[in-house]
Amino acid sequence: MSRSMPFQSTGLAIIEALFYESKAMSLTNQEIFDRLEAGIAKKRALYWGYAAFLGLIEVLPLFQHKQTLSRLDLPRRFVFLHGLMSSGNYLVRTFGNLIVLPYKFVYVSSPEVHEALDIPFRKEKINPEPEQRWMQQITPADSFDADQVIEADVVVVGTGAGGAVVAKELAEKGLAVAIIEAGSFYRRDVFSGNPLDMIPMLYRGGGITAAIGNAFISIQMGKAVGGTTLINSGTCFRAPDNILNQWVAMGLKDFTPEKMAPYFERVENIIHVQECEAKYIGPIGEVIKEGCDTLGYSCGPLKHNIIDCDGQGVCTQGCPTDAKQSTNISYIPRALDAAAQLFTDFEVKDILTDGPRATGIRAIGTGSTGKRVTLTCHAKATVLSCGAMITPTLIQKNHLVRKNKWIGKNLTIHPAVYVGAVFPERAMKNDSSIPQGYMIDEFKAEGLTFEGATPPFSILATVLPGIGRQYTDLVSAYQHLAVFGCMIKDTSTGFVRPGWNDRPFVYYNLNRADTKNLVRAMHILGKVYFAAGAKRLIMPTFDAPVVESEQDLDAMLQRKWKAHNIILSAYHALGTARMGTSTDNSAIDSNHECHTVPGLFVVDGSSIPTSLGTNPMETIMAIATRAADKIARIIG
């Protein structure tokens, strides 16, 4: 046993209580602790922060039991830890679950547990296609041994749904386009499907970006060529007509459904939008259809941006077959074929200006010698496509707000919940089915969008509720566990500011109406599951999460729910540099140009004026296609 981490006896005591009375374990307590320690040993802040957590929990029982945690006998230790994890006090409950989550993750992400449950630990490696000519247009930071200065007609920051699209469209118009990406360029042979490999590689902030407020809400962002399109579920919706008409009523006259239709069609042809096949949607689609047919609810397959999808089940970890037409597969190659240049592993720090006008960017990367190198790009137009949390903070850090109150405000996120259900007699095939291939569209007019929500095993199993045998029994039932989710068209809004260590500070309060809608969504999903024959439900809460009858489900609806009682997530940050007609109601105009900074354009989810209520990728791509036309005309 390593002797470096303080309070090792506390850690082992927690693990022992966490897995109390569980059946045969795939790892010993010591192995779990040692693997956690090895995993965080090189991250000093995390290492010592967790050690401090252990020190605090070691002394907490003194107030009640007159003994430290590691000296409590196992039954009392189990009761004490369970009390923390299910406490009615939000802060106490958060602390209790933060203590055990790392041990849960280490356990369920181990190859031993995967093998015991017959789940592939990594996907079979598929060699990529032979190197294409356009790949010669990619220049990583580590190929530079000195600072560089370049010129372009347009510099585009970001390669996701906004940046890749606007770059491709402008390059094909004959403009000189430089694309700057903070992450790296990867090919399919590195996409193992295992979150241990993929989250550090593909997710900004190691996948732990979150909004704080009256609840903790995780929000995922990609950081690689392809942006968040590389790690999303691939679900494609056009912006609903009523939303587009709402924008028109706000003064954005060019956004009628009729005028936007050609842009949507262009995008759909390029990314191959089509319905998911039933055989790859898997048993979750069958379960939801059975329940909805019984209850009379409308449902059906979702549309994805795919070619020859075979249901690998790891859309959110990079597609290992290149079936998902994320922008690294669809738009970036076309942009580079049209002579655009892509610079990877460069984080943009400065927006260059000449008086009020934006004139380019300055970015930082790590050069061939391991030292910092600077890439400066002068351009007629600077396009920010970093996403709704990075774009506004980059503008703010460069002091370009210039009295525009909308930069960083108006954040909407489509808060979401999942509900699980156990079907002991059904094999759910979660590891070989499309994670989000089916929907319930009965309640879309009410702002409720129900979609598949099956994450990789190690992610789902980490957040499964409970302690002791209740928890490990749920983990063991994974092959019989159905997972579906619901996001809402939020009426709540938040804001984004620059935070510590280049991370955005995201604040968002979920209002009562939205909280009520999420609880209603949980109830609807529960009814669908029971109608399909579920034996028990797992609700997204730490307080009495297991529901075993419809009577208990109805009783759950009557609880006094608050936002912090629900386990929440979000995937669609929008609106933080919203489009509009003037500085009174927006950050940018209908050409995507900042009202107060000529030459600076925002083309990503930031520019979406209102909450959409549907997955935004295709809408962002469509408005980016339109934006390219406008930018090309402006710069001549």
C-alpha positions as CSV (number, residue, x, y, z in Angstrom):
1,M,0.0,0.0,0.0
2,S,1.3,3.5,-0.9
3,R,2.2,5.6,2.1
4,S,1.8,9.0,0.4
5,M,-1.8,10.0,0.8
6,P,-2.9,11.1,4.2
7,F,-6.0,9.4,5.8
8,Q,-5.7,6.2,3.9
9,S,-7.4,4.4,6.8
10,T,-10.3,6.8,6.3
11,G,-10.5,6.0,2.6
12,L,-10.5,2.3,3.2
13,A,-13.2,2.7,5.9
14,I,-15.4,4.6,3.4
15,I,-14.9,1.9,0.7
16,E,-15.8,-0.8,3.3
17,A,-19.0,1.0,4.2
18,L,-19.8,1.9,0.6
19,F,-19.9,-1.8,-0.4
20,Y,-21.3,-3.1,2.9
21,E,-23.1,-6.5,2.5
22,S,-22.5,-6.5,-1.2
23,K,-22.2,-9.8,-3.0
24,A,-18.8,-11.0,-4.4
25,M,-16.8,-8.0,-5.4
26,S,-14.6,-7.8,-8.5
27,L,-12.0,-5.7,-6.7
28,T,-10.8,-5.6,-3.1
29,N,-11.1,-2.5,-1.0
30,Q,-7.3,-2.0,-1.2
31,E,-7.3,-2.3,-4.9
32,I,-10.1,0.4,-5.2
33,F,-8.2,2.8,-3.0
34,D,-4.8,2.2,-4.7
35,R,-6.3,2.8,-8.1
36,L,-7.9,6.0,-7.1
37,E,-4.7,7.2,-5.5
38,A,-2.7,6.3,-8.6
39,G,-5.3,8.1,-10.8
40,I,-5.0,11.4,-9.1
41,A,-1.4,11.3,-7.9
42,K,-0.1,13.6,-10.6
43,K,-2.9,16.2,-10.2
44,R,-1.6,17.9,-7.0
45,A,-4.7,20.2,-6.5
46,L,-7.1,17.3,-6.8
47,Y,-4.9,14.9,-4.8
48,W,-4.6,17.2,-1.8
49,G,-8.1,18.5,-2.1
50,Y,-9.4,14.9,-1.8
51,A,-7.1,14.2,1.1
52,A,-8.6,17.3,2.8
53,F,-12.1,15.8,2.2
54,L,-11.0,12.6,3.8
55,G,-9.6,14.4,6.8
56,L,-12.9,16.3,7.3
57,I,-15.1,13.2,7.1
58,E,-12.8,11.3,9.4
59,V,-13.7,13.7,12.3
60,L,-17.3,14.3,11.4
61,P,-18.7,11.4,13.5
62,L,-17.1,12.8,16.6
63,F,-20.1,15.1,17.1
64,Q,-22.6,12.3,17.1
65,H,-20.7,9.1,18.0
66,K,-17.7,10.4,19.9
67,Q,-15.5,8.4,17.6
68,T,-13.7,9.1,14.3
69,L,-15.0,7.4,11.1
70,S,-12.3,4.8,10.8
71,R,-12.9,3.8,14.5
72,L,-16.7,3.3,14.1
73,D,-17.8,-0.3,13.7
74,L,-19.0,-1.2,10.2
75,P,-22.7,-1.1,10.8
76,R,-22.6,2.3,12.4
77,R,-20.2,3.6,9.7
78,F,-22.6,2.4,7.0
79,V,-25.5,4.2,8.7
80,F,-23.5,7.4,9.1
81,L,-22.3,7.4,5.5
82,H,-25.8,6.6,4.2
83,G,-27.1,9.5,6.3
84,L,-24.7,11.9,4.7
85,M,-25.5,10.7,1.1
86,S,-29.3,11.0,1.6
87,S,-29.4,14.0,3.9
88,G,-32.2,16.5,3.5
89,N,-29.6,19.2,3.7
90,Y,-28.3,20.0,0.2
91,L,-24.7,20.8,1.2
92,V,-24.4,17.7,3.5
93,R,-25.8,15.5,0.8
94,T,-23.5,17.0,-1.8
95,F,-20.5,16.4,0.5
96,G,-21.5,12.8,1.2
97,N,-21.8,11.9,-2.5
98,L,-18.7,13.7,-3.5
99,I,-16.8,11.6,-1.0
100,V,-18.0,8.3,-2.5
101,L,-18.4,9.1,-6.2
102,P,-14.6,8.7,-7.0
103,Y,-14.7,5.2,-5.4
104,K,-17.8,4.2,-7.3
105,F,-16.2,5.4,-10.5
106,V,-12.9,3.5,-9.9
107,Y,-14.9,0.4,-9.2
108,V,-17.3,0.4,-12.1
109,S,-14.7,1.7,-14.6
110,S,-12.4,-1.3,-13.9
111,P,-11.8,-4.0,-16.5
112,E,-12.7,-6.6,-13.9
113,V,-16.3,-5.3,-13.4
114,H,-16.8,-4.9,-17.2
115,E,-15.7,-8.5,-17.6
116,A,-18.0,-9.7,-14.8
117,L,-21.0,-8.0,-16.5
118,D,-20.0,-9.0,-20.0
119,I,-19.5,-5.4,-21.2
120,P,-16.6,-4.6,-23.6
121,F,-14.0,-2.5,-21.8
122,R,-12.9,-0.9,-25.0
123,K,-14.3,-1.0,-28.5
124,E,-12.5,-2.9,-31.2
125,K,-10.0,-0.7,-33.0
126,I,-10.9,0.2,-36.6
127,N,-8.0,1.6,-38.6
128,P,-8.8,4.9,-40.3
129,E,-9.0,5.5,-44.0
130,P,-5.7,6.2,-45.8
131,E,-4.5,9.8,-45.1
132,Q,-6.3,12.3,-47.3
133,R,-4.7,15.3,-49.0
134,W,-6.7,17.7,-46.9
135,M,-4.9,16.5,-43.8
136,Q,-1.8,18.3,-45.0
137,Q,-3.7,21.5,-44.2
138,I,-3.7,20.7,-40.5
139,T,-0.9,22.3,-38.4
140,P,-0.6,21.3,-34.7
141,A,1.1,23.7,-32.3
142,D,3.9,21.2,-31.6
143,S,5.1,21.6,-35.2
144,F,6.2,25.2,-34.4
145,D,9.5,26.0,-32.9
146,A,8.9,29.8,-32.9
147,D,6.1,32.4,-32.8
148,Q,4.2,32.8,-36.1
149,V,2.3,35.6,-37.7
150,I,-0.2,34.8,-40.5
151,E,-2.8,36.7,-42.5
152,A,-6.2,35.6,-43.7
153,D,-9.5,37.0,-44.9
154,V,-11.3,35.3,-42.1
155,V,-10.1,33.7,-38.9
156,V,-12.6,31.2,-37.3
157,V,-12.1,30.2,-33.7
158,G,-13.6,26.7,-33.1
159,T,-14.5,23.7,-35.2
160,G,-17.9,22.7,-33.9
161,A,-21.4,23.2,-35.3
162,G,-20.8,26.9,-35.9
163,G,-17.1,27.2,-36.7
164,A,-16.7,24.3,-39.0
165,V,-19.7,25.2,-41.0
166,V,-18.9,28.9,-41.5
167,A,-15.3,28.0,-42.3
168,K,-16.3,25.5,-45.0
169,E,-18.9,27.8,-46.5
170,L,-16.5,30.8,-46.6
171,A,-13.6,28.8,-47.9
172,E,-15.7,27.5,-50.7
173,K,-16.6,31.1,-51.6
174,G,-12.8,31.6,-52.3
175,L,-11.9,33.4,-49.1
176,A,-8.7,32.7,-47.3
177,V,-9.8,31.0,-44.0
178,A,-7.7,30.2,-41.0
179,I,-9.3,27.9,-38.4
180,I,-8.0,27.9,-34.8
181,E,-8.9,25.0,-32.5
182,A,-8.0,24.5,-28.8
183,G,-8.1,20.8,-29.0
184,S,-6.4,18.2,-31.2
185,F,-7.3,16.4,-34.4
186,Y,-8.1,12.7,-33.9
187,R,-9.0,9.8,-36.2
188,R,-11.3,7.0,-35.4
189,D,-8.6,4.5,-34.3
190,V,-8.1,6.4,-31.0
191,F,-11.8,6.3,-30.1
192,S,-11.9,3.4,-27.7
193,G,-15.4,4.2,-26.4
194,N,-14.0,4.0,-22.8
195,P,-14.6,7.3,-20.8
196,L,-11.3,6.7,-19.0
197,D,-9.6,7.4,-22.3
198,M,-12.0,9.7,-24.0
199,I,-13.1,12.2,-21.4
200,P,-9.6,13.6,-20.8
201,M,-9.0,13.6,-24.6
202,L,-12.2,15.0,-25.9
203,Y,-14.0,17.0,-23.2
204,R,-13.2,20.5,-22.0
205,G,-12.4,20.7,-18.4
206,G,-12.1,17.0,-18.1
207,G,-15.9,16.8,-18.4
208,I,-16.6,18.5,-15.1
209,T,-17.9,21.9,-16.3
210,A,-21.0,22.8,-14.4
211,A,-23.5,25.5,-13.6
212,I,-24.0,26.4,-10.0
213,G,-27.0,28.1,-8.4
214,N,-29.9,26.5,-6.6
215,A,-28.7,23.2,-8.1
216,F,-25.5,21.7,-9.5
217,I,-26.0,21.0,-13.2
218,S,-23.2,19.4,-15.3
219,I,-22.8,20.8,-18.8
220,Q,-20.6,19.0,-21.3
221,M,-18.4,20.7,-23.9
222,G,-16.1,19.2,-26.5
223,K,-12.4,20.2,-27.0
224,A,-11.1,18.6,-30.1
225,V,-11.5,19.1,-33.9
226,G,-15.3,18.6,-34.2
227,G,-16.1,20.4,-31.0
228,T,-19.2,19.3,-29.2
229,T,-20.5,17.6,-32.3
230,L,-17.8,15.0,-31.7
231,I,-19.3,14.0,-28.3
232,N,-23.0,14.7,-28.7
233,S,-25.6,12.0,-29.4
234,G,-26.1,13.1,-33.0
235,T,-29.8,14.0,-32.7
236,C,-31.0,16.3,-35.4
237,F,-33.9,18.6,-35.3
238,R,-34.8,21.8,-37.2
239,A,-35.7,24.7,-35.1
240,P,-39.5,24.5,-34.6
241,D,-41.5,26.9,-36.7
242,N,-43.0,28.5,-33.6
243,I,-39.5,29.4,-32.4
244,L,-38.5,30.8,-35.7
245,N,-41.7,32.9,-35.8
246,Q,-40.9,34.1,-32.3
247,W,-37.6,35.4,-33.6
248,V,-39.3,37.1,-36.5
249,A,-41.6,38.8,-34.0
250,M,-38.4,40.0,-32.2
251,G,-37.4,41.8,-35.4
252,L,-35.3,39.1,-37.0
253,K,-37.2,39.2,-40.2
254,D,-34.9,36.8,-42.2
255,F,-35.6,33.8,-39.9
256,T,-39.0,32.7,-41.1
257,P,-39.5,29.0,-41.6
258,E,-39.6,29.5,-45.4
259,K,-36.4,31.5,-45.5
260,M,-34.5,29.1,-43.2
261,A,-35.7,25.9,-45.0
262,P,-33.0,26.0,-47.7
263,Y,-30.3,26.3,-45.1
264,F,-31.6,23.4,-43.1
265,E,-31.8,21.3,-46.3
266,R,-28.2,22.2,-47.2
267,V,-27.0,21.0,-43.8
268,E,-29.1,17.9,-43.8
269,N,-27.7,16.8,-47.2
270,I,-24.1,17.3,-46.0
271,I,-24.4,15.5,-42.7
272,H,-26.8,12.8,-44.0
273,V,-29.7,13.3,-41.6
274,Q,-31.9,10.2,-41.4
275,E,-34.0,8.1,-39.1
276,C,-32.2,5.7,-36.8
277,E,-32.8,2.1,-37.7
278,A,-34.9,0.1,-35.2
279,K,-32.5,-2.8,-35.0
280,Y,-29.8,-0.4,-33.8
281,I,-32.0,1.6,-31.5
282,G,-32.3,-1.6,-29.5
283,P,-34.7,-2.8,-26.8
284,I,-35.0,0.7,-25.2
285,G,-37.1,1.7,-28.2
286,E,-39.2,-1.4,-27.9
287,V,-39.8,-0.7,-24.2
288,I,-40.8,2.9,-24.8
289,K,-43.1,2.1,-27.7
290,E,-44.9,-0.6,-25.7
291,G,-45.5,1.8,-22.8
292,C,-46.5,4.7,-25.1
293,D,-48.9,2.4,-27.1
294,T,-50.6,1.4,-23.9
295,L,-51.0,5.0,-22.7
296,G,-51.8,6.4,-26.1
297,Y,-48.7,8.6,-26.4
298,S,-47.0,9.5,-29.7
299,C,-43.5,8.2,-30.1
300,G,-41.0,7.2,-32.7
301,P,-37.3,7.1,-33.9
302,L,-35.1,10.1,-33.8
303,K,-33.1,11.4,-36.7
304,H,-29.3,11.4,-36.6
305,N,-26.4,12.6,-38.8
306,I,-25.2,9.2,-39.7
307,I,-23.9,6.9,-42.5
308,D,-24.0,3.1,-41.9
309,C,-24.5,3.4,-38.1
310,D,-24.3,0.0,-36.4
311,G,-25.2,0.9,-32.9
312,Q,-21.8,1.0,-31.2
313,G,-23.4,2.7,-28.2
314,V,-20.7,5.3,-27.6
315,C,-21.8,8.4,-29.5
316,T,-20.7,10.6,-26.7
317,Q,-17.1,9.2,-26.6
318,G,-16.2,9.8,-30.3
319,C,-17.6,7.5,-33.0
320,P,-15.2,4.5,-33.5
321,T,-16.6,3.8,-37.0
322,D,-16.9,7.3,-38.4
323,A,-20.6,6.6,-38.8
324,K,-21.6,9.8,-37.0
325,Q,-21.1,12.8,-39.4
326,S,-19.7,15.2,-36.8
327,T,-17.9,18.2,-38.2
328,N,-14.5,16.6,-38.1
329,I,-15.9,14.1,-40.6
330,S,-18.3,16.2,-42.6
331,Y,-17.4,19.9,-42.7
332,I,-13.7,20.3,-41.7
333,P,-12.5,18.0,-44.6
334,R,-14.5,20.1,-47.1
335,A,-13.1,23.4,-45.6
336,L,-9.6,22.1,-45.9
337,D,-10.2,20.8,-49.4
338,A,-11.2,24.4,-50.2
339,A,-7.8,25.6,-49.0
340,A,-8.6,26.6,-45.5
341,Q,-5.8,26.1,-42.9
342,L,-6.5,24.5,-39.6
343,F,-4.2,25.1,-36.6
344,T,-4.8,22.8,-33.7
345,D,-3.9,22.8,-30.0
346,F,-3.9,26.6,-29.9
347,E,-6.0,28.4,-27.2
348,V,-7.1,31.9,-28.3
349,K,-6.3,34.4,-25.6
350,D,-6.5,37.8,-27.3
351,I,-8.8,39.4,-29.8
352,L,-6.8,42.0,-31.7
353,T,-8.3,45.4,-32.4
354,D,-7.6,48.6,-34.2
355,G,-9.7,51.2,-32.5
356,P,-13.2,49.7,-32.2
357,R,-12.6,47.1,-35.0
358,A,-11.6,43.5,-34.5
359,T,-8.6,42.6,-36.6
360,G,-7.7,39.1,-35.6
361,I,-6.6,36.9,-32.8
362,R,-3.5,35.8,-30.8
363,A,-3.4,32.2,-29.6
364,I,-1.0,30.2,-27.4
365,G,0.1,26.6,-27.8
366,T,3.0,24.3,-26.8
367,G,5.7,24.2,-29.5
368,S,8.1,21.4,-30.5
369,T,10.5,22.3,-27.8
370,G,7.9,22.1,-25.1
371,K,7.9,25.9,-24.7
372,R,5.0,28.2,-25.3
373,V,4.5,29.5,-28.9
374,T,2.3,32.3,-30.1
375,L,0.2,32.2,-33.2
376,T,-1.0,35.6,-34.4
377,C,-3.6,35.9,-37.2
378,H,-4.6,39.2,-38.8
379,A,-7.9,39.1,-40.6
380,K,-10.7,41.2,-42.1
381,A,-13.2,39.2,-40.1
382,T,-12.9,37.4,-36.7
383,V,-15.5,34.7,-36.1
384,L,-15.9,33.3,-32.6
385,S,-17.4,29.8,-32.6
386,C,-16.2,28.5,-29.2
387,G,-19.6,27.7,-27.8
388,A,-22.0,29.6,-25.4
389,M,-19.7,29.4,-22.4
390,I,-16.3,30.1,-24.0
391,T,-17.2,32.7,-26.6
392,P,-18.7,35.3,-24.2
393,T,-15.9,34.8,-21.6
394,L,-13.3,35.4,-24.3
395,I,-15.0,38.6,-25.3
396,Q,-15.3,39.6,-21.6
397,K,-11.6,38.8,-20.9
398,N,-10.6,41.1,-23.8
399,H,-12.7,43.9,-22.3
400,L,-14.8,44.2,-25.5
401,V,-18.2,44.2,-23.8
402,R,-18.4,48.0,-24.3
403,K,-21.5,48.6,-22.3
404,N,-23.4,45.7,-24.0
405,K,-25.2,44.0,-21.1
406,W,-26.1,40.9,-23.2
407,I,-22.6,39.4,-23.5
408,G,-22.6,36.4,-21.1
409,K,-26.3,36.8,-20.1
410,N,-29.5,35.1,-21.3
411,L,-28.0,31.6,-20.8
412,T,-30.4,28.7,-21.5
413,I,-29.4,25.1,-21.1
414,H,-32.3,22.7,-21.6
415,P,-32.1,21.2,-18.1
416,A,-32.5,17.4,-18.3
417,V,-33.3,14.4,-16.1
418,Y,-33.0,10.7,-16.6
419,V,-35.2,7.9,-15.3
420,G,-34.0,4.3,-15.1
421,A,-36.2,1.1,-15.0
422,V,-35.3,-2.5,-14.3
423,F,-36.7,-5.2,-16.5
424,P,-35.4,-8.4,-15.0
425,E,-36.6,-10.6,-18.0
426,R,-35.3,-8.3,-20.8
427,A,-31.7,-7.9,-22.1
428,M,-31.4,-4.2,-22.8
429,K,-28.2,-4.4,-24.9
430,N,-27.2,-1.0,-23.7
431,D,-23.6,-1.4,-24.9
432,S,-24.6,-2.3,-28.5
433,S,-27.5,0.1,-29.1
434,I,-27.8,3.7,-30.1
435,P,-27.8,5.7,-26.8
436,Q,-30.3,8.3,-28.1
437,G,-32.3,6.8,-30.9
438,Y,-35.9,7.1,-29.8
439,M,-38.3,9.8,-28.6
440,I,-41.7,10.5,-27.1
441,D,-43.0,13.5,-28.9
442,E,-46.5,13.6,-27.3
443,F,-45.6,16.5,-25.0
444,K,-43.3,18.7,-27.2
445,A,-45.9,21.5,-27.4
446,E,-45.7,21.7,-23.6
447,G,-41.9,22.1,-23.7
448,L,-41.0,18.5,-22.7
449,T,-38.7,16.6,-25.1
450,F,-38.2,12.9,-24.2
451,E,-35.3,11.1,-25.7
452,G,-33.0,8.2,-25.1
453,A,-30.3,8.9,-22.6
454,T,-28.1,5.8,-22.1
455,P,-24.6,6.8,-21.2
456,P,-21.6,4.4,-21.2
457,F,-21.7,1.9,-18.4
458,S,-19.0,3.5,-16.2
459,I,-20.7,6.9,-16.3
460,L,-24.2,5.6,-15.6
461,A,-23.0,3.2,-12.9
462,T,-21.1,5.9,-11.1
463,V,-24.2,8.1,-10.6
464,L,-26.6,5.2,-9.7
465,P,-28.0,6.0,-6.3
466,G,-27.5,4.1,-3.1
467,I,-24.9,2.5,-0.9
468,G,-24.1,-1.0,0.1
469,R,-25.9,-3.9,-1.5
470,Q,-28.7,-1.6,-2.9
471,Y,-26.0,0.1,-5.0
472,T,-24.1,-3.0,-6.2
473,D,-27.4,-4.8,-7.0
474,L,-28.3,-1.9,-9.3
475,V,-24.8,-2.1,-10.9
476,S,-25.3,-5.8,-11.4
477,A,-28.7,-5.2,-13.1
478,Y,-27.1,-3.0,-15.8
479,Q,-27.9,-5.4,-18.6
480,H,-31.6,-5.2,-17.6
481,L,-31.6,-1.5,-17.0
482,A,-33.5,0.9,-19.3
483,V,-32.6,4.5,-19.3
484,F,-34.5,7.4,-20.9
485,G,-34.4,11.1,-20.4
486,C,-36.3,14.3,-20.8
487,M,-35.1,17.9,-21.4
488,I,-37.3,21.0,-21.0
489,K,-37.6,24.2,-22.9
490,D,-36.4,26.3,-20.0
491,T,-37.9,29.6,-19.0
492,S,-35.0,30.0,-16.5
493,T,-31.9,31.9,-17.6
494,G,-28.4,32.2,-16.2
495,F,-25.1,34.0,-17.0
496,V,-21.5,33.2,-17.8
497,R,-18.3,35.0,-16.6
498,P,-14.6,34.3,-16.7
499,G,-13.7,32.0,-13.9
500,W,-10.6,30.5,-12.3
501,N,-7.9,28.9,-14.4
502,D,-9.5,29.6,-17.7
503,R,-12.7,27.8,-16.7
504,P,-16.0,29.7,-17.2
505,F,-18.0,30.6,-14.2
506,V,-21.6,29.5,-15.0
507,Y,-24.5,30.6,-12.8
508,Y,-28.0,29.3,-13.4
509,N,-31.1,29.1,-11.1
510,L,-33.8,26.7,-12.0
511,N,-37.2,28.4,-11.4
512,R,-40.3,26.8,-9.9
513,A,-42.1,26.3,-13.2
514,D,-39.1,24.5,-14.8
515,T,-38.6,22.4,-11.7
516,K,-42.3,21.4,-11.8
517,N,-41.9,20.5,-15.5
518,L,-38.9,18.3,-14.8
519,V,-40.8,16.5,-12.0
520,R,-43.8,16.0,-14.3
521,A,-41.4,14.5,-16.9
522,M,-40.1,12.0,-14.3
523,H,-43.7,11.0,-13.5
524,I,-44.6,10.6,-17.2
525,L,-41.5,8.4,-17.8
526,G,-42.3,6.3,-14.8
527,K,-45.8,5.7,-16.1
528,V,-44.4,4.6,-19.5
529,Y,-42.0,2.2,-17.9
530,F,-44.6,0.6,-15.6
531,A,-47.0,0.3,-18.6
532,A,-44.2,-1.6,-20.4
533,G,-43.8,-4.0,-17.4
534,A,-41.0,-2.4,-15.4
535,K,-40.5,-3.9,-11.9
536,R,-38.9,-0.8,-10.3
537,L,-37.7,2.6,-11.2
538,I,-34.6,4.6,-10.4
539,M,-35.4,8.2,-10.1
540,P,-32.8,11.1,-10.4
541,T,-32.7,11.9,-6.8
542,F,-30.7,10.9,-3.7
543,D,-33.8,10.9,-1.5
544,A,-35.7,7.6,-1.9
545,P,-34.7,7.1,-5.5
546,V,-36.1,3.6,-5.9
547,V,-39.9,3.4,-6.8
548,E,-41.5,0.0,-6.9
549,S,-45.2,0.7,-7.7
550,E,-47.4,3.1,-9.5
551,Q,-48.8,4.2,-6.2
552,D,-45.4,5.1,-5.0
553,L,-44.8,7.0,-8.3
554,D,-47.9,9.0,-7.8
555,A,-46.9,9.8,-4.2
556,M,-43.5,10.9,-5.5
557,L,-45.2,13.6,-7.6
558,Q,-46.6,15.1,-4.4
559,R,-43.2,15.7,-2.7
560,K,-42.1,19.2,-2.1
561,W,-39.6,19.3,-4.9
562,K,-36.8,21.8,-5.1
563,A,-34.2,22.1,-7.8
564,H,-31.4,20.7,-5.6
565,N,-33.4,17.6,-4.9
566,I,-33.0,16.4,-8.5
567,I,-29.9,15.0,-10.2
568,L,-29.7,17.3,-13.3
569,S,-27.6,17.6,-16.4
570,A,-27.6,19.8,-19.5
571,Y,-26.0,19.6,-22.9
572,H,-27.3,22.6,-24.9
573,A,-25.8,25.9,-23.6
574,L,-27.3,28.7,-25.7
575,G,-28.0,32.4,-25.9
576,T,-25.0,34.2,-24.2
577,A,-24.4,36.5,-27.2
578,R,-27.9,36.6,-28.5
579,M,-28.9,37.9,-31.9
580,G,-31.2,40.8,-32.1
581,T,-31.9,44.3,-33.5
582,S,-29.9,46.6,-31.1
583,T,-27.9,46.8,-28.0
584,D,-31.1,47.1,-26.1
585,N,-32.0,43.5,-26.7
586,S,-29.0,41.7,-28.0
587,A,-25.2,41.3,-28.4
588,I,-25.0,40.8,-32.1
589,D,-27.0,41.9,-35.2
590,S,-28.8,39.6,-37.7
591,N,-25.5,39.4,-39.6
592,H,-23.9,37.9,-36.5
593,E,-21.6,41.0,-36.1
594,C,-21.2,42.4,-32.6
595,H,-23.1,45.7,-32.3
596,T,-20.2,47.5,-30.7
597,V,-17.2,45.7,-32.2
598,P,-17.1,45.8,-36.0
599,G,-15.4,42.9,-37.6
600,L,-16.1,40.6,-34.7
601,F,-18.7,37.9,-35.5
602,V,-20.3,35.3,-33.2
603,V,-21.5,32.1,-35.0
604,D,-22.3,29.3,-32.5
605,G,-24.9,28.5,-29.8
606,S,-24.2,31.9,-28.2
607,S,-26.1,33.6,-31.0
608,I,-29.4,31.7,-30.5
609,P,-31.9,34.3,-29.2
610,T,-34.2,32.0,-27.1
611,S,-34.4,28.5,-25.7
612,L,-35.2,26.1,-28.5
613,G,-36.7,23.1,-26.7
614,T,-35.0,20.8,-29.2
615,N,-31.4,19.6,-29.8
616,P,-29.7,22.6,-31.3
617,M,-26.9,21.2,-33.5
618,E,-28.7,21.4,-36.8
619,T,-30.1,24.8,-36.0
620,I,-26.6,26.1,-35.2
621,M,-25.4,24.6,-38.5
622,A,-28.2,26.2,-40.5
623,I,-27.7,29.7,-39.0
624,A,-23.9,29.3,-39.6
625,T,-24.6,28.5,-43.3
626,R,-26.6,31.7,-43.5
627,A,-24.0,33.7,-41.5
628,A,-21.3,32.7,-44.0
629,D,-23.4,34.4,-46.8
630,K,-23.7,37.6,-44.7
631,I,-20.0,37.7,-43.6
632,A,-18.8,37.2,-47.2
633,R,-20.9,40.1,-48.4
634,I,-19.7,42.4,-45.5
635,I,-16.0,41.8,-46.1
636,G,-16.3,41.9,-49.9
